[in-house]
Each structure stands twice: as C-alpha cells, then as structure tokens.
Amino acid sequence: MDPTRPITVIYKKKGTITIEGTVVVLDEDGRVLTQPETKRPGMIKLCGCGRSETKPFCDGSHKK
C-alpha cells in the first residue's frame, strides 16, 4: 500500500462500506477491534445493512 495514497471509502446503499487503506477500527470504549481476514490486504468491509453477525464488520449477510 502506497503511504501517500489517500484512504478510500466506498459506500453501497444496501451492502458494505469498504475501506481501502491502513485504518484502525475502535469500539466505543476505544479498544482496537481485530479485523477479519480479507481477500485483499489493506481493505476492510464494514456492515452497512445491520444484518451482520460480526458487526461492525461485514459477513455477507446483506446478500441473503
């Protein structure tokens, strides 16, 4: 990942919120959340539909 490249956030109305770039996800108490393995390093997907069992991360439940 190029450190000079900006972080990119891609929002899909009925699906995921994809973040490309190095980010740290914290819970409401400031603890770092362990991110699940992804197919592409440097990319995480957050739940945008509310159905995921692994919130705040997407588990693909929006496809059902």
N, CA, C and O of each residue as an XYZ file, in Angstrom:
256
protein
N       0.846     -1.177      0.000
C       0.000      0.000      0.000
C       0.889      1.237      0.000
O       1.832      1.341      0.784
N       0.583      2.145     -0.866
C       1.331      3.396     -1.009
C       0.925      4.356      0.115
O      -0.234      4.767      0.175
N       1.862      4.724      1.016
C       1.511      5.598      2.142
C       1.101      7.010      1.727
O       0.525      7.739      2.534
N       1.385      7.410      0.493
C       0.992      8.748      0.044
C      -0.410      8.751     -0.567
O      -0.975      9.812     -0.836
N      -0.960      7.570     -0.783
C      -2.297      7.450     -1.361
C      -3.351      7.667     -0.279
O      -3.207      7.142      0.825
N      -4.400      8.423     -0.564
C      -5.423      8.658      0.465
C      -6.232      7.396      0.751
O      -6.317      6.496     -0.086
N      -6.819      7.342      1.935
C      -7.721      6.253      2.281
C      -8.995      6.439      1.476
O      -9.509      7.553      1.370
N      -9.508      5.355      0.908
C     -10.704      5.407      0.085
C     -11.839      4.687      0.804
O     -11.659      3.568      1.284
N     -13.013      5.326      0.882
C     -14.204      4.725      1.472
C     -15.244      4.603      0.374
O     -15.588      5.585     -0.283
N     -15.748      3.372      0.180
C     -16.758      3.110     -0.844
C     -18.033      2.675     -0.131
O     -18.031      1.679      0.591
N     -19.123      3.418     -0.330
C     -20.399      3.147      0.315
C     -21.379      2.568     -0.690
O     -21.582      3.135     -1.764
N     -21.986      1.440     -0.344
C     -23.035      0.840     -1.172
C     -24.334      0.905     -0.384
O     -24.366      0.509      0.781
N     -25.400      1.395     -0.992
C     -26.672      1.628     -0.303
C     -27.200      0.427      0.472
O     -27.685      0.588      1.592
N     -27.118     -0.765     -0.095
C     -27.687     -1.937      0.569
C     -26.636     -2.974      0.928
O     -26.958     -4.152      1.082
N     -25.424     -2.567      1.060
C     -24.394     -3.564      1.326
C     -23.312     -3.070      2.239
O     -23.570     -2.593      3.345
N     -22.114     -3.188      1.768
C     -20.949     -2.920      2.597
C     -20.433     -1.496      2.477
O     -20.743     -0.761      1.540
N     -19.638     -1.147      3.461
C     -18.841      0.070      3.430
C     -17.397     -0.437      3.364
O     -16.871     -0.967      4.342
N     -16.780     -0.270      2.224
C     -15.430     -0.785      2.008
C     -14.425      0.328      2.245
O     -14.590      1.445      1.755
N     -13.383      0.014      3.001
C     -12.320      0.974      3.278
C     -11.022      0.397      2.741
O     -10.603     -0.693      3.131
N     -10.395      1.137      1.844
C      -9.106      0.732      1.288
C      -8.040      1.659      1.850
O      -8.088      2.873      1.653
N      -7.097      1.083      2.539
C      -6.039      1.862      3.174
C      -5.817      1.335      4.580
O      -6.582      0.501      5.063
N      -4.794      1.810      5.222
C      -4.476      1.366      6.572
C      -5.316      2.140      7.568
O      -5.183      3.358      7.688
N      -6.182      1.434      8.284
C      -7.031      2.058      9.294
C      -7.058      1.185     10.540
O      -6.754     -0.007     10.488
N      -7.424      1.793     11.653
C      -7.627      1.085     12.911
C      -9.081      1.293     13.278
O      -9.563      2.426     13.282
N      -9.794      0.209     13.590
C     -11.198      0.294     13.978
C     -11.266      0.132     15.494
O     -10.755     -0.839     16.051
N     -11.905      1.098     16.149
C     -12.038      1.082     17.606
C     -13.490      0.876     17.995
O     -14.397      1.277     17.267
N     -13.714      0.238     19.166
C     -15.075      0.149     19.684
C     -15.380      1.420     20.470
O     -14.544      2.319     20.559
N     -16.577      1.487     21.038
C     -16.993      2.711     21.735
C     -16.179      3.020     22.984
O     -16.223      4.138     23.497
N     -15.431      2.022     23.479
C     -14.569      2.231     24.644
C     -13.118      2.494     24.258
O     -12.249      2.589     25.124
N     -12.857      2.610     22.958
C     -11.519      2.916     22.490
C     -10.616      1.712     22.300
O      -9.421      1.870     22.050
N     -11.174      0.498     22.414
C     -10.372     -0.718     22.222
C     -10.272     -1.040     20.734
O     -11.230     -0.867     19.981
N      -9.105     -1.508     20.328
C      -8.886     -1.880     18.931
C      -9.624     -3.182     18.650
O      -9.486     -4.158     19.387
N     -10.414     -3.185     17.571
C     -11.127     -4.390     17.157
C     -10.262     -5.174     16.178
O      -9.647     -4.600     15.279
N     -10.221     -6.481     16.359
C      -9.463     -7.348     15.461
C     -10.229     -7.480     14.158
O     -11.395     -7.874     14.146
N      -9.575     -7.152     13.082
C     -10.216     -7.200     11.775
C     -10.134     -8.604     11.208
O      -9.098     -9.258     11.325
N     -11.226     -9.086     10.586
C     -11.182    -10.419      9.979
C     -10.259    -10.437      8.767
O      -9.948     -9.397      8.186
N      -9.831    -11.636      8.402
C      -9.012    -11.798      7.201
C      -9.806    -11.345      5.984
O     -11.014    -11.569      5.905
N      -9.133    -10.714      5.045
C      -9.785    -10.272      3.818
C      -9.079    -10.874      2.616
O      -7.928    -11.303      2.697
N      -9.796    -10.894      1.501
C      -9.204    -11.415      0.267
C      -8.108    -10.502     -0.244
O      -7.146    -10.949     -0.868
N      -8.270     -9.199      0.034
C      -7.275     -8.216     -0.405
C      -6.687     -7.514      0.808
O      -7.414     -6.829      1.528
N      -5.392     -7.663      1.055
C      -4.767     -6.950      2.168
C      -4.951     -5.441      2.006
O      -4.941     -4.920      0.891
N      -5.118     -4.750      3.131
C      -5.286     -3.299      3.091
C      -6.705     -2.873      2.802
O      -6.948     -1.707      2.489
N      -7.668     -3.813      2.902
C      -9.058     -3.490      2.654
C      -9.914     -4.152      3.734
O      -9.733     -5.330      4.040
N     -10.842     -3.391      4.305
C     -11.804     -3.972      5.244
C     -13.200     -3.602      4.780
O     -13.394     -2.622      4.061
N     -14.171     -4.405      5.206
C     -15.559     -4.146      4.861
C     -16.361     -4.045      6.140
O     -16.331     -4.943      6.982
N     -17.083     -2.936      6.278
C     -17.944     -2.718      7.430
C     -19.392     -2.978      7.034
O     -19.768     -2.787      5.878
N     -20.199     -3.413      7.993
C     -21.602     -3.711      7.742
C     -22.369     -2.415      7.517
O     -22.294     -1.485      8.320
N     -23.104     -2.370      6.418
C     -23.934     -1.206      6.118
C     -25.420     -1.509      6.194
O     -26.245     -0.602      6.090
N     -25.776     -2.809      6.377
C     -27.183     -3.202      6.364
C     -27.729     -3.522      7.751
O     -28.944     -3.542      7.944
N     -26.850     -3.771      8.717
C     -27.275     -4.096     10.064
C     -27.515     -5.573     10.321
O     -27.870     -5.941     11.441
N     -27.334     -6.433      9.325
C     -27.615     -7.866      9.471
C     -26.413     -8.708      9.886
O     -26.588     -9.862     10.275
N     -25.231     -8.178      9.815
C     -24.014     -8.952     10.065
C     -23.959     -9.484     11.493
O     -24.331     -8.794     12.443
N     -23.491    -10.716     11.627
C     -23.261    -11.313     12.945
C     -21.886    -10.915     13.493
O     -21.573    -11.189     14.652
N     -21.072    -10.271     12.659
C     -19.714     -9.891     13.065
C     -19.542     -8.374     13.071
O     -18.454     -7.871     12.792
N     -20.623     -7.638     13.391
C     -20.570     -6.169     13.395
C     -19.398     -5.681     14.230
O     -19.096     -6.280     15.262
N     -18.750     -4.645     13.828
C     -19.099     -3.747     12.738
C     -18.650     -4.244     11.365
O     -18.846     -3.561     10.360
N     -18.048     -5.437     11.323
C     -17.519     -5.948     10.068
C     -18.605     -6.692      9.293
O     -19.511     -7.281      9.884
N     -18.507     -6.659      7.993
C     -19.461     -7.313      7.114
C     -19.162     -8.820      7.036
O     -18.008     -9.228      6.908
N     -20.230     -9.639      7.116
C     -20.064    -11.080      6.924
C     -20.813    -11.585      5.685
O     -20.930    -12.792      5.473
N     -21.315    -10.658      4.876
C     -22.014    -11.027      3.648
C     -23.499    -11.263      3.825
O     -24.169    -11.669      2.875
N     -24.041    -11.018      5.024
C     -25.460    -11.250      5.279
C     -26.383    -10.439      4.384
O     -27.529    -10.833      4.163
N     -25.908     -9.317      3.867
C     -26.749     -8.468      3.013
C     -27.099     -9.162      1.691
O     -28.017     -8.742      0.987
N     -26.368    -10.216      1.364
C     -26.618    -10.934      0.113
C     -27.805    -11.874      0.216
O     -28.330    -12.324     -0.802
N     -28.234    -12.176      1.437
C     -29.315    -13.141      1.649
C     -30.669    -12.478      1.565
O     -31.693    -13.144      1.719
